[in-house]
Amino acid sequence: MKELVEHIAKNLVDNPDEISVTDATDEEGVTVYEVSCNPDDKGKLIGKSGRTAKAIRTLVHACSARHGERATVEIV
């Protein structure tokens, strides 16, 4: 799942070398993938009105549900 988030993020930004994805599990058992990027590329990851970020979260949520897990994405 981490590779999926990283692949999507790297293909959206101008500086793909500066993308880093970390994963952590919170107290409710949800895996949170935190995407860090260049400040200039942050708008490209979020998109207009957050549409791109919402689409990424939807993909991750669907893929994780298929594997019986819970996951979300946060852009740092």
N, CA, C and O atoms as a Tripos MOL2 file, in Angstrom:
@<TRIPOS>MOLECULE
protein
  304   303    76     0     0
PROTEIN
NO_CHARGES

@<TRIPOS>ATOM
      1 N           0.8190   -1.1850    0.0000 N.3       1 MET1
      2 CA          0.0000    0.0000    0.0000 C.3       1 MET1
      3 C           0.8700    1.2590    0.0000 C.2       1 MET1
      4 O           0.5530    2.2530   -0.6530 O.2       1 MET1
      5 N           1.9640    1.1910    0.7430 N.am      2 LYS2
      6 CA          2.8860    2.3290    0.8060 C.3       2 LYS2
      7 C           3.4470    2.6420   -0.5770 C.2       2 LYS2
      8 O           3.6000    3.8060   -0.9460 O.2       2 LYS2
      9 N           3.7550    1.5870   -1.3420 N.am      3 GLU3
     10 CA          4.2910    1.7700   -2.6830 C.3       3 GLU3
     11 C           3.2560    2.4160   -3.6070 C.2       3 GLU3
     12 O           3.6070    3.2200   -4.4710 O.2       3 GLU3
     13 N           1.9980    2.0670   -3.4270 N.am      4 LEU4
     14 CA          0.9220    2.6620   -4.2210 C.3       4 LEU4
     15 C           0.8350    4.1640   -3.9750 C.2       4 LEU4
     16 O           0.7690    4.9470   -4.9210 O.2       4 LEU4
     17 N           0.8340    4.5600   -2.7210 N.am      5 VAL5
     18 CA          0.7600    5.9810   -2.3690 C.3       5 VAL5
     19 C           1.9760    6.7260   -2.9130 C.2       5 VAL5
     20 O           1.8500    7.8310   -3.4420 O.2       5 VAL5
     21 N           3.1420    6.1210   -2.7800 N.am      6 GLU6
     22 CA          4.3670    6.7600   -3.2680 C.3       6 GLU6
     23 C           4.3520    6.8970   -4.7910 C.2       6 GLU6
     24 O           4.7590    7.9310   -5.3210 O.2       6 GLU6
     25 N           3.8940    5.8790   -5.4880 N.am      7 HIS7
     26 CA          3.8250    5.9130   -6.9530 C.3       7 HIS7
     27 C           2.8660    7.0040   -7.4320 C.2       7 HIS7
     28 O           3.1910    7.7520   -8.3540 O.2       7 HIS7
     29 N           1.7130    7.0970   -6.8230 N.am      8 ILE8
     30 CA          0.7350    8.1230   -7.2070 C.3       8 ILE8
     31 C           1.2930    9.5130   -6.9590 C.2       8 ILE8
     32 O           1.2020   10.3870   -7.8210 O.2       8 ILE8
     33 N           1.8730    9.7190   -5.7770 N.am      9 ALA9
     34 CA          2.3930   11.0420   -5.4100 C.3       9 ALA9
     35 C           3.5470   11.4610   -6.3220 C.2       9 ALA9
     36 O           3.6140   12.6170   -6.7390 O.2       9 ALA9
     37 N           4.4450   10.5420   -6.6320 N.am     10 LYS10
     38 CA          5.5920   10.8840   -7.4730 C.3      10 LYS10
     39 C           5.1760   11.2610   -8.8860 C.2      10 LYS10
     40 O           5.8490   12.0660   -9.5310 O.2      10 LYS10
     41 N           4.0840   10.6970   -9.3770 N.am     11 ASN11
     42 CA          3.6290   11.0140  -10.7240 C.3      11 ASN11
     43 C           2.8280   12.3050  -10.8010 C.2      11 ASN11
     44 O           2.5330   12.7760  -11.8990 O.2      11 ASN11
     45 N           2.4690   12.8850   -9.6670 N.am     12 LEU12
     46 CA          1.6930   14.1170   -9.6680 C.3      12 LEU12
     47 C           2.5420   15.3750   -9.5330 C.2      12 LEU12
     48 O           2.1000   16.4510   -9.9370 O.2      12 LEU12
     49 N           3.7340   15.2740   -8.9840 N.am     13 VAL13
     50 CA          4.5200   16.4590   -8.6300 C.3      13 VAL13
     51 C           5.6540   16.7150   -9.6190 C.2      13 VAL13
     52 O           5.9750   15.8660  -10.4510 O.2      13 VAL13
     53 N           6.2590   17.9140   -9.5110 N.am     14 ASP14
     54 CA          7.3990   18.2850  -10.3510 C.3      14 ASP14
     55 C           8.7180   17.7570   -9.8040 C.2      14 ASP14
     56 O           9.6520   17.5150  -10.5690 O.2      14 ASP14
     57 N           8.8050   17.5770   -8.4860 N.am     15 ASN15
     58 CA         10.0360   17.1030   -7.8360 C.3      15 ASN15
     59 C           9.7820   15.7430   -7.1880 C.2      15 ASN15
     60 O           9.6120   15.6710   -5.9700 O.2      15 ASN15
     61 N           9.7510   14.6690   -7.9680 N.am     16 PRO16
     62 CA          9.4210   13.3600   -7.3980 C.3      16 PRO16
     63 C          10.4790   12.8130   -6.4370 C.2      16 PRO16
     64 O          10.1830   11.9270   -5.6350 O.2      16 PRO16
     65 N          11.6990   13.3240   -6.5080 N.am     17 ASP17
     66 CA         12.7480   12.8410   -5.6140 C.3      17 ASP17
     67 C          12.5240   13.2880   -4.1730 C.2      17 ASP17
     68 O          13.0880   12.6980   -3.2520 O.2      17 ASP17
     69 N          11.7130   14.3160   -3.9670 N.am     18 GLU18
     70 CA         11.4940   14.8520   -2.6270 C.3      18 GLU18
     71 C          10.2570   14.2720   -1.9500 C.2      18 GLU18
     72 O           9.8670   14.7350   -0.8780 O.2      18 GLU18
     73 N           9.6440   13.2780   -2.5550 N.am     19 ILE19
     74 CA          8.4760   12.6340   -1.9620 C.3      19 ILE19
     75 C           8.9350   11.5650   -0.9830 C.2      19 ILE19
     76 O           9.7950   10.7450   -1.3060 O.2      19 ILE19
     77 N           8.3630   11.5760    0.2110 N.am     20 SER20
     78 CA          8.6160   10.5000    1.1650 C.3      20 SER20
     79 C           7.2930   10.1130    1.8160 C.2      20 SER20
     80 O           6.4780   10.9670    2.1670 O.2      20 SER20
     81 N           7.1010    8.8200    1.9660 N.am     21 VAL21
     82 CA          5.8720    8.2920    2.5480 C.3      21 VAL21
     83 C           6.2430    7.4750    3.7790 C.2      21 VAL21
     84 O           7.0580    6.5560    3.7050 O.2      21 VAL21
     85 N           5.6400    7.8170    4.9010 N.am     22 THR22
     86 CA          5.8450    7.0540    6.1260 C.3      22 THR22
     87 C           4.4990    6.4970    6.5620 C.2      22 THR22
     88 O           3.4530    7.0970    6.3160 O.2      22 THR22
     89 N           4.5410    5.3500    7.2060 N.am     23 ASP23
     90 CA          3.2910    4.7620    7.6820 C.3      23 ASP23
     91 C           3.3620    4.5500    9.1860 C.2      23 ASP23
     92 O           4.4150    4.2410    9.7440 O.2      23 ASP23
     93 N           2.2280    4.7220    9.8160 N.am     24 ALA24
     94 CA          2.1100    4.5320   11.2480 C.3      24 ALA24
     95 C           0.7050    4.0340   11.5460 C.2      24 ALA24
     96 O          -0.2280    4.3130   10.7940 O.2      24 ALA24
     97 N           0.5530    3.3030   12.6310 N.am     25 THR25
     98 CA         -0.7490    2.8010   13.0330 C.3      25 THR25
     99 C          -1.1960    3.5480   14.2750 C.2      25 THR25
    100 O          -0.4560    3.6350   15.2550 O.2      25 THR25
    101 N          -2.4090    4.0870   14.2340 N.am     26 ASP26
    102 CA         -2.9080    4.8070   15.4010 C.3      26 ASP26
    103 C          -3.5920    3.8480   16.3640 C.2      26 ASP26
    104 O          -3.6190    2.6400   16.1250 O.2      26 ASP26
    105 N          -4.1420    4.3750   17.4460 N.am     27 GLU27
    106 CA         -4.7140    3.5440   18.5010 C.3      27 GLU27
    107 C          -5.9760    2.7880   18.0690 C.2      27 GLU27
    108 O          -6.3680    1.8290   18.7340 O.2      27 GLU27
    109 N          -6.6060    3.1930   16.9890 N.am     28 GLU28
    110 CA         -7.8060    2.5120   16.5210 C.3      28 GLU28
    111 C          -7.4890    1.4380   15.4830 C.2      28 GLU28
    112 O          -8.4060    0.8110   14.9530 O.2      28 GLU28
    113 N          -6.2090    1.2140   15.1830 N.am     29 GLY29
    114 CA         -5.8090    0.1980   14.2270 C.3      29 GLY29
    115 C          -5.8310    0.6560   12.7850 C.2      29 GLY29
    116 O          -5.7360   -0.1680   11.8760 O.2      29 GLY29
    117 N          -5.9540    1.9520   12.5570 N.am     30 VAL30
    118 CA         -5.9630    2.5040   11.2070 C.3      30 VAL30
    119 C          -4.5340    2.8660   10.8150 C.2      30 VAL30
    120 O          -3.8380    3.5480   11.5670 O.2      30 VAL30
    121 N          -4.0990    2.4150    9.6520 N.am     31 THR31
    122 CA         -2.7740    2.7700    9.1520 C.3      31 THR31
    123 C          -2.8640    4.1300    8.4840 C.2      31 THR31
    124 O          -3.6940    4.3410    7.6000 O.2      31 THR31
    125 N          -2.0090    5.0500    8.9050 N.am     32 VAL32
    126 CA         -1.9900    6.4040    8.3590 C.3      32 VAL32
    127 C          -0.7130    6.5690    7.5470 C.2      32 VAL32
    128 O           0.3900    6.4340    8.0760 O.2      32 VAL32
    129 N          -0.8670    6.8610    6.2700 N.am     33 TYR33
    130 CA          0.2730    7.1150    5.3930 C.3      33 TYR33
    131 C           0.4530    8.6180    5.2750 C.2      33 TYR33
    132 O          -0.4300    9.3220    4.7840 O.2      33 TYR33
    133 N           1.6040    9.1080    5.7290 N.am     34 GLU34
    134 CA          1.9030   10.5360    5.6860 C.3      34 GLU34
    135 C           2.8170   10.8190    4.5070 C.2      34 GLU34
    136 O           3.9040   10.2500    4.4000 O.2      34 GLU34
    137 N           2.3690   11.7020    3.6240 N.am     35 VAL35
    138 CA          3.1290   12.0520    2.4290 C.3      35 VAL35
    139 C           3.7810   13.4100    2.6580 C.2      35 VAL35
    140 O           3.0960   14.4050    2.8980 O.2      35 VAL35
    141 N           5.1130   13.4430    2.5820 N.am     36 SER36
    142 CA          5.8650   14.6910    2.6930 C.3      36 SER36
    143 C           6.3920   15.0470    1.3130 C.2      36 SER36
    144 O           6.8190   14.1770    0.5550 O.2      36 SER36
    145 N           6.3580   16.3440    0.9940 N.am     37 CYS37
    146 CA          6.8100   16.7660   -0.3240 C.3      37 CYS37
    147 C           7.3910   18.1670   -0.2450 C.2      37 CYS37
    148 O           7.3660   18.8120    0.8040 O.2      37 CYS37
    149 N           7.9100   18.6220   -1.3690 N.am     38 ASN38
    150 CA          8.4080   19.9820   -1.5160 C.3      38 ASN38
    151 C           7.2180   20.9320   -1.3330 C.2      38 ASN38
    152 O           6.1370   20.6530   -1.8500 O.2      38 ASN38
    153 N           7.3900   22.0420   -0.6120 N.am     39 PRO39
    154 CA          6.2740   22.9690   -0.4230 C.3      39 PRO39
    155 C           5.6700   23.4950   -1.7270 C.2      39 PRO39
    156 O           4.4860   23.8290   -1.7710 O.2      39 PRO39
    157 N           6.4730   23.5700   -2.7820 N.am     40 ASP40
    158 CA          5.9480   24.0330   -4.0690 C.3      40 ASP40
    159 C           5.0040   23.0120   -4.7010 C.2      40 ASP40
    160 O           4.1370   23.3820   -5.4940 O.2      40 ASP40
    161 N           5.1580   21.7500   -4.3650 N.am     41 ASP41
    162 CA          4.3380   20.6830   -4.9430 C.3      41 ASP41
    163 C           3.1130   20.3380   -4.1110 C.2      41 ASP41
    164 O           2.2860   19.5270   -4.5290 O.2      41 ASP41
    165 N           2.9920   20.9370   -2.9550 N.am     42 LYS42
    166 CA          1.8940   20.5890   -2.0530 C.3      42 LYS42
    167 C           0.5300   20.8420   -2.6930 C.2      42 LYS42
    168 O          -0.4010   20.0570   -2.5080 O.2      42 LYS42
    169 N           0.4130   21.9240   -3.4360 N.am     43 GLY43
    170 CA         -0.8560   22.2410   -4.0910 C.3      43 GLY43
    171 C          -1.2390   21.2220   -5.1430 C.2      43 GLY43
    172 O          -2.4230   20.9700   -5.3630 O.2      43 GLY43
    173 N          -0.2510   20.6320   -5.7930 N.am     44 LYS44
    174 CA         -0.5440   19.6120   -6.8040 C.3      44 LYS44
    175 C          -1.0490   18.3350   -6.1650 C.2      44 LYS44
    176 O          -1.8790   17.6380   -6.7490 O.2      44 LYS44
    177 N          -0.5580   18.0120   -4.9600 N.am     45 LEU45
    178 CA         -1.0500   16.8280   -4.2680 C.3      45 LEU45
    179 C          -2.4520   17.0380   -3.7070 C.2      45 LEU45
    180 O          -3.2520   16.1040   -3.6530 O.2      45 LEU45
    181 N          -2.7420   18.2520   -3.2950 N.am     46 ILE46
    182 CA         -4.0540   18.5280   -2.7160 C.3      46 ILE46
    183 C          -5.0930   18.7380   -3.8100 C.2      46 ILE46
    184 O          -6.2030   18.2150   -3.7160 O.2      46 ILE46
    185 N          -4.7470   19.4960   -4.8450 N.am     47 GLY47
    186 CA         -5.6640   19.7320   -5.9500 C.3      47 GLY47
    187 C          -6.6830   20.8100   -5.6210 C.2      47 GLY47
    188 O          -6.7420   21.3070   -4.4970 O.2      47 GLY47
    189 N          -7.4860   21.1630   -6.6220 N.am     48 LYS48
    190 CA         -8.5170   22.1770   -6.4190 C.3      48 LYS48
    191 C          -9.5760   21.6560   -5.4600 C.2      48 LYS48
    192 O         -10.1590   20.5910   -5.6600 O.2      48 LYS48
    193 N          -9.8030   22.4300   -4.4260 N.am     49 SER49
    194 CA        -10.7920   22.0800   -3.3950 C.3      49 SER49
    195 C         -10.5280   20.7130   -2.7780 C.2      49 SER49
    196 O         -11.4460   20.0970   -2.2380 O.2      49 SER49
    197 N          -9.2930   20.2280   -2.8470 N.am     50 GLY50
    198 CA         -8.9340   18.9490   -2.2390 C.3      50 GLY50
    199 C          -9.3680   17.7290   -3.0230 C.2      50 GLY50
    200 O          -9.4060   16.6260   -2.4780 O.2      50 GLY50
    201 N          -9.6960   17.9080   -4.2900 N.am     51 ARG51
    202 CA        -10.2010   16.7800   -5.0870 C.3      51 ARG51
    203 C          -9.1510   15.6980   -5.3010 C.2      51 ARG51
    204 O          -9.4650   14.5100   -5.2270 O.2      51 ARG51
    205 N          -7.9180   16.0900   -5.5650 N.am     52 THR52
    206 CA         -6.8700   15.0940   -5.7950 C.3      52 THR52
    207 C          -6.5840   14.3190   -4.5170 C.2      52 THR52
    208 O          -6.4510   13.0960   -4.5500 O.2      52 THR52
    209 N          -6.4880   15.0200   -3.3940 N.am     53 ALA53
    210 CA         -6.2430   14.3550   -2.1170 C.3      53 ALA53
    211 C          -7.3930   13.4040   -1.7840 C.2      53 ALA53
    212 O          -7.1630   12.3030   -1.2850 O.2      53 ALA53
    213 N          -8.6050   13.8190   -2.0560 N.am     54 LYS54
    214 CA         -9.7710   12.9690   -1.7880 C.3      54 LYS54
    215 C          -9.7340   11.7200   -2.6640 C.2      54 LYS54
    216 O         -10.0780   10.6310   -2.2040 O.2      54 LYS54
    217 N          -9.3170   11.8710   -3.9260 N.am     55 ALA55
    218 CA         -9.2260   10.7240   -4.8340 C.3      55 ALA55
    219 C          -8.1570    9.7370   -4.3560 C.2      55 ALA55
    220 O          -8.3650    8.5260   -4.4180 O.2      55 ALA55
    221 N          -7.0220   10.2440   -3.8830 N.am     56 ILE56
    222 CA         -5.9650    9.3770   -3.3650 C.3      56 ILE56
    223 C          -6.4720    8.6200   -2.1450 C.2      56 ILE56
    224 O          -6.2510    7.4160   -2.0200 O.2      56 ILE56
    225 N          -7.1470    9.3210   -1.2520 N.am     57 ARG57
    226 CA         -7.6940    8.6760   -0.0510 C.3      57 ARG57
    227 C          -8.7160    7.6030   -0.4170 C.2      57 ARG57
    228 O          -8.7590    6.5440    0.2100 O.2      57 ARG57
    229 N          -9.5360    7.8750   -1.4280 N.am     58 THR58
    230 CA        -10.5350    6.9030   -1.8550 C.3      58 THR58
    231 C          -9.8710    5.6350   -2.3930 C.2      58 THR58
    232 O         -10.2960    4.5270   -2.0680 O.2      58 THR58
    233 N          -8.8340    5.7950   -3.2090 N.am     59 LEU59
    234 CA         -8.1080    4.6350   -3.7290 C.3      59 LEU59
    235 C          -7.4790    3.8090   -2.6060 C.2      59 LEU59
    236 O          -7.5910    2.5830   -2.5930 O.2      59 LEU59
    237 N          -6.8290    4.4760   -1.6800 N.am     60 VAL60
    238 CA         -6.1770    3.7730   -0.5780 C.3      60 VAL60
    239 C          -7.2070    3.0850    0.3040 C.2      60 VAL60
    240 O          -6.9960    1.9550    0.7440 O.2      60 VAL60
    241 N          -8.3130    3.7580    0.5610 N.am     61 HIS61
    242 CA         -9.3670    3.1750    1.3840 C.3      61 HIS61
    243 C          -9.9350    1.9230    0.7150 C.2      61 HIS61
    244 O         -10.1490    0.9110    1.3840 O.2      61 HIS61
    245 N         -10.1790    1.9780   -0.5870 N.am     62 ALA62
    246 CA        -10.7310    0.8400   -1.3220 C.3      62 ALA62
    247 C          -9.7480   -0.3270   -1.3500 C.2      62 ALA62
    248 O         -10.1380   -1.4740   -1.1310 O.2      62 ALA62
    249 N          -8.4810   -0.0420   -1.6160 N.am     63 CYS63
    250 CA         -7.4760   -1.1130   -1.6640 C.3      63 CYS63
    251 C          -7.2690   -1.7510   -0.2890 C.2      63 CYS63
    252 O          -7.1260   -2.9690   -0.1850 O.2      63 CYS63
    253 N          -7.2540   -0.9460    0.7420 N.am     64 SER64
    254 CA         -7.0460   -1.4940    2.0830 C.3      64 SER64
    255 C          -8.2650   -2.3060    2.5350 C.2      64 SER64
    256 O          -8.1100   -3.3200    3.2170 O.2      64 SER64
    257 N          -9.4620   -1.8770    2.1660 N.am     65 ALA65
    258 CA        -10.6650   -2.6250    2.5250 C.3      65 ALA65
    259 C         -10.6820   -3.9880    1.8430 C.2      65 ALA65
    260 O         -11.1610   -4.9700    2.4090 O.2      65 ALA65
    261 N         -10.1630   -4.0360    0.6430 N.am     66 ARG66
    262 CA        -10.0940   -5.3030   -0.0890 C.3      66 ARG66
    263 C          -9.1780   -6.3020    0.6230 C.2      66 ARG66
    264 O          -9.3780   -7.5130    0.5290 O.2      66 ARG66
    265 N          -8.1720   -5.7850    1.3340 N.am     67 HIS67
    266 CA         -7.2430   -6.6420    2.0700 C.3      67 HIS67
    267 C          -7.6450   -6.7980    3.5410 C.2      67 HIS67
    268 O          -6.8980   -7.3800    4.3290 O.2      67 HIS67
    269 N          -8.8090   -6.2870    3.9090 N.am     68 GLY68
    270 CA         -9.2890   -6.4250    5.2740 C.3      68 GLY68
    271 C          -8.6240   -5.4990    6.2650 C.2      68 GLY68
    272 O          -8.5800   -5.7980    7.4590 O.2      68 GLY68
    273 N          -8.1070   -4.3830    5.7940 N.am     69 GLU69
    274 CA         -7.4270   -3.4170    6.6550 C.3      69 GLU69
    275 C          -8.1360   -2.0680    6.5690 C.2      69 GLU69
    276 O          -9.0560   -1.8840    5.7730 O.2      69 GLU69
    277 N          -7.6930   -1.1350    7.3980 N.am     70 ARG70
    278 CA         -8.1890    0.2420    7.3330 C.3      70 ARG70
    279 C          -6.9980    1.1560    7.1780 C.2      70 ARG70
    280 O          -6.0010    1.0190    7.8870 O.2      70 ARG70
    281 N          -7.1030    2.1080    6.2320 N.am     71 ALA71
    282 CA         -5.9790    3.0110    5.9750 C.3      71 ALA71
    283 C          -6.4890    4.3560    5.4750 C.2      71 ALA71
    284 O          -7.5840    4.4580    4.9220 O.2      71 ALA71
    285 N          -5.6720    5.3830    5.6820 N.am     72 THR72
    286 CA         -5.9700    6.7160    5.1910 C.3      72 THR72
    287 C          -4.6580    7.4110    4.8270 C.2      72 THR72
    288 O          -3.5760    6.9270    5.1570 O.2      72 THR72
    289 N          -4.7670    8.5410    4.1490 N.am     73 VAL73
    290 CA         -3.5940    9.2960    3.7010 C.3      73 VAL73
    291 C          -3.6810   10.7220    4.2400 C.2      73 VAL73
    292 O          -4.7440   11.3430    4.2230 O.2      73 VAL73
    293 N          -2.5490   11.2270    4.7170 N.am     74 GLU74
    294 CA         -2.4580   12.6130    5.1520 C.3      74 GLU74
    295 C          -1.2770   13.2600    4.4440 C.2      74 GLU74
    296 O          -0.2060   12.6640    4.3310 O.2      74 GLU74
    297 N          -1.4780   14.4690    3.9750 N.am     75 ILE75
    298 CA         -0.4200   15.2170    3.3120 C.3      75 ILE75
    299 C           0.1700   16.1800    4.3230 C.2      75 ILE75
    300 O          -0.5240   17.0500    4.8490 O.2      75 ILE75
    301 N           1.4600   16.0170    4.5930 N.am     76 VAL76
    302 CA          2.1210   16.8020    5.6430 C.3      76 VAL76
    303 C           2.7800   18.0100    5.0210 C.2      76 VAL76
    304 O           3.3950   18.8090    5.7260 O.2      76 VAL76
@<TRIPOS>BOND
     1     1     2 1
     2     2     3 1
     3     3     4 2
     4     3     5 am
     5     5     6 1
     6     6     7 1
     7     7     8 2
     8     7     9 am
     9     9    10 1
    10    10    11 1
    11    11    12 2
    12    11    13 am
    13    13    14 1
    14    14    15 1
    15    15    16 2
    16    15    17 am
    17    17    18 1
    18    18    19 1
    19    19    20 2
    20    19    21 am
    21    21    22 1
    22    22    23 1
    23    23    24 2
    24    23    25 am
    25    25    26 1
    26    26    27 1
    27    27    28 2
    28    27    29 am
    29    29    30 1
    30    30    31 1
    31    31    32 2
    32    31    33 am
    33    33    34 1
    34    34    35 1
    35    35    36 2
    36    35    37 am
    37    37    38 1
    38    38    39 1
    39    39    40 2
    40    39    41 am
    41    41    42 1
    42    42    43 1
    43    43    44 2
    44    43    45 am
    45    45    46 1
    46    46    47 1
    47    47    48 2
    48    47    49 am
    49    49    50 1
    50    50    51 1
    51    51    52 2
    52    51    53 am
    53    53    54 1
    54    54    55 1
    55    55    56 2
    56    55    57 am
    57    57    58 1
    58    58    59 1
    59    59    60 2
    60    59    61 am
    61    61    62 1
    62    62    63 1
    63    63    64 2
    64    63    65 am
    65    65    66 1
    66    66    67 1
    67    67    68 2
    68    67    69 am
    69    69    70 1
    70    70    71 1
    71    71    72 2
    72    71    73 am
    73    73    74 1
    74    74    75 1
    75    75    76 2
    76    75    77 am
    77    77    78 1
    78    78    79 1
    79    79    80 2
    80    79    81 am
    81    81    82 1
    82    82    83 1
    83    83    84 2
    84    83    85 am
    85    85    86 1
    86    86    87 1
    87    87    88 2
    88    87    89 am
    89    89    90 1
    90    90    91 1
    91    91    92 2
    92    91    93 am
    93    93    94 1
    94    94    95 1
    95    95    96 2
    96    95    97 am
    97    97    98 1
    98    98    99 1
    99    99   100 2
   100    99   101 am
   101   101   102 1
   102   102   103 1
   103   103   104 2
   104   103   105 am
   105   105   106 1
   106   106   107 1
   107   107   108 2
   108   107   109 am
   109   109   110 1
   110   110   111 1
   111   111   112 2
   112   111   113 am
   113   113   114 1
   114   114   115 1
   115   115   116 2
   116   115   117 am
   117   117   118 1
   118   118   119 1
   119   119   120 2
   120   119   121 am
   121   121   122 1
   122   122   123 1
   123   123   124 2
   124   123   125 am
   125   125   126 1
   126   126   127 1
   127   127   128 2
   128   127   129 am
   129   129   130 1
   130   130   131 1
   131   131   132 2
   132   131   133 am
   133   133   134 1
   134   134   135 1
   135   135   136 2
   136   135   137 am
   137   137   138 1
   138   138   139 1
   139   139   140 2
   140   139   141 am
   141   141   142 1
   142   142   143 1
   143   143   144 2
   144   143   145 am
   145   145   146 1
   146   146   147 1
   147   147   148 2
   148   147   149 am
   149   149   150 1
   150   150   151 1
   151   151   152 2
   152   151   153 am
   153   153   154 1
   154   154   155 1
   155   155   156 2
   156   155   157 am
   157   157   158 1
   158   158   159 1
   159   159   160 2
   160   159   161 am
   161   161   162 1
   162   162   163 1
   163   163   164 2
   164   163   165 am
   165   165   166 1
   166   166   167 1
   167   167   168 2
   168   167   169 am
   169   169   170 1
   170   170   171 1
   171   171   172 2
   172   171   173 am
   173   173   174 1
   174   174   175 1
   175   175   176 2
   176   175   177 am
   177   177   178 1
   178   178   179 1
   179   179   180 2
   180   179   181 am
   181   181   182 1
   182   182   183 1
   183   183   184 2
   184   183   185 am
   185   185   186 1
   186   186   187 1
   187   187   188 2
   188   187   189 am
   189   189   190 1
   190   190   191 1
   191   191   192 2
   192   191   193 am
   193   193   194 1
   194   194   195 1
   195   195   196 2
   196   195   197 am
   197   197   198 1
   198   198   199 1
   199   199   200 2
   200   199   201 am
   201   201   202 1
   202   202   203 1
   203   203   204 2
   204   203   205 am
   205   205   206 1
   206   206   207 1
   207   207   208 2
   208   207   209 am
   209   209   210 1
   210   210   211 1
   211   211   212 2
   212   211   213 am
   213   213   214 1
   214   214   215 1
   215   215   216 2
   216   215   217 am
   217   217   218 1
   218   218   219 1
   219   219   220 2
   220   219   221 am
   221   221   222 1
   222   222   223 1
   223   223   224 2
   224   223   225 am
   225   225   226 1
   226   226   227 1
   227   227   228 2
   228   227   229 am
   229   229   230 1
   230   230   231 1
   231   231   232 2
   232   231   233 am
   233   233   234 1
   234   234   235 1
   235   235   236 2
   236   235   237 am
   237   237   238 1
   238   238   239 1
   239   239   240 2
   240   239   241 am
   241   241   242 1
   242   242   243 1
   243   243   244 2
   244   243   245 am
   245   245   246 1
   246   246   247 1
   247   247   248 2
   248   247   249 am
   249   249   250 1
   250   250   251 1
   251   251   252 2
   252   251   253 am
   253   253   254 1
   254   254   255 1
   255   255   256 2
   256   255   257 am
   257   257   258 1
   258   258   259 1
   259   259   260 2
   260   259   261 am
   261   261   262 1
   262   262   263 1
   263   263   264 2
   264   263   265 am
   265   265   266 1
   266   266   267 1
   267   267   268 2
   268   267   269 am
   269   269   270 1
   270   270   271 1
   271   271   272 2
   272   271   273 am
   273   273   274 1
   274   274   275 1
   275   275   276 2
   276   275   277 am
   277   277   278 1
   278   278   279 1
   279   279   280 2
   280   279   281 am
   281   281   282 1
   282   282   283 1
   283   283   284 2
   284   283   285 am
   285   285   286 1
   286   286   287 1
   287   287   288 2
   288   287   289 am
   289   289   290 1
   290   290   291 1
   291   291   292 2
   292   291   293 am
   293   293   294 1
   294   294   295 1
   295   295   296 2
   296   295   297 am
   297   297   298 1
   298   298   299 1
   299   299   300 2
   300   299   301 am
   301   301   302 1
   302   302   303 1
   303   303   304 2
@<TRIPOS>SUBSTRUCTURE
     1 MET1         2 RESIDUE 1 A MET
     2 LYS2         6 RESIDUE 1 A LYS
     3 GLU3        10 RESIDUE 1 A GLU
     4 LEU4        14 RESIDUE 1 A LEU
     5 VAL5        18 RESIDUE 1 A VAL
     6 GLU6        22 RESIDUE 1 A GLU
     7 HIS7        26 RESIDUE 1 A HIS
     8 ILE8        30 RESIDUE 1 A ILE
     9 ALA9        34 RESIDUE 1 A ALA
    10 LYS10       38 RESIDUE 1 A LYS
    11 ASN11       42 RESIDUE 1 A ASN
    12 LEU12       46 RESIDUE 1 A LEU
    13 VAL13       50 RESIDUE 1 A VAL
    14 ASP14       54 RESIDUE 1 A ASP
    15 ASN15       58 RESIDUE 1 A ASN
    16 PRO16       62 RESIDUE 1 A PRO
    17 ASP17       66 RESIDUE 1 A ASP
    18 GLU18       70 RESIDUE 1 A GLU
    19 ILE19       74 RESIDUE 1 A ILE
    20 SER20       78 RESIDUE 1 A SER
    21 VAL21       82 RESIDUE 1 A VAL
    22 THR22       86 RESIDUE 1 A THR
    23 ASP23       90 RESIDUE 1 A ASP
    24 ALA24       94 RESIDUE 1 A ALA
    25 THR25       98 RESIDUE 1 A THR
    26 ASP26      102 RESIDUE 1 A ASP
    27 GLU27      106 RESIDUE 1 A GLU
    28 GLU28      110 RESIDUE 1 A GLU
    29 GLY29      114 RESIDUE 1 A GLY
    30 VAL30      118 RESIDUE 1 A VAL
    31 THR31      122 RESIDUE 1 A THR
    32 VAL32      126 RESIDUE 1 A VAL
    33 TYR33      130 RESIDUE 1 A TYR
    34 GLU34      134 RESIDUE 1 A GLU
    35 VAL35      138 RESIDUE 1 A VAL
    36 SER36      142 RESIDUE 1 A SER
    37 CYS37      146 RESIDUE 1 A CYS
    38 ASN38      150 RESIDUE 1 A ASN
    39 PRO39      154 RESIDUE 1 A PRO
    40 ASP40      158 RESIDUE 1 A ASP
    41 ASP41      162 RESIDUE 1 A ASP
    42 LYS42      166 RESIDUE 1 A LYS
    43 GLY43      170 RESIDUE 1 A GLY
    44 LYS44      174 RESIDUE 1 A LYS
    45 LEU45      178 RESIDUE 1 A LEU
    46 ILE46      182 RESIDUE 1 A ILE
    47 GLY47      186 RESIDUE 1 A GLY
    48 LYS48      190 RESIDUE 1 A LYS
    49 SER49      194 RESIDUE 1 A SER
    50 GLY50      198 RESIDUE 1 A GLY
    51 ARG51      202 RESIDUE 1 A ARG
    52 THR52      206 RESIDUE 1 A THR
    53 ALA53      210 RESIDUE 1 A ALA
    54 LYS54      214 RESIDUE 1 A LYS
    55 ALA55      218 RESIDUE 1 A ALA
    56 ILE56      222 RESIDUE 1 A ILE
    57 ARG57      226 RESIDUE 1 A ARG
    58 THR58      230 RESIDUE 1 A THR
    59 LEU59      234 RESIDUE 1 A LEU
    60 VAL60      238 RESIDUE 1 A VAL
    61 HIS61      242 RESIDUE 1 A HIS
    62 ALA62      246 RESIDUE 1 A ALA
    63 CYS63      250 RESIDUE 1 A CYS
    64 SER64      254 RESIDUE 1 A SER
    65 ALA65      258 RESIDUE 1 A ALA
    66 ARG66      262 RESIDUE 1 A ARG
    67 HIS67      266 RESIDUE 1 A HIS
    68 GLY68      270 RESIDUE 1 A GLY
    69 GLU69      274 RESIDUE 1 A GLU
    70 ARG70      278 RESIDUE 1 A ARG
    71 ALA71      282 RESIDUE 1 A ALA
    72 THR72      286 RESIDUE 1 A THR
    73 VAL73      290 RESIDUE 1 A VAL
    74 GLU74      294 RESIDUE 1 A GLU
    75 ILE75      298 RESIDUE 1 A ILE
    76 VAL76      302 RESIDUE 1 A VAL
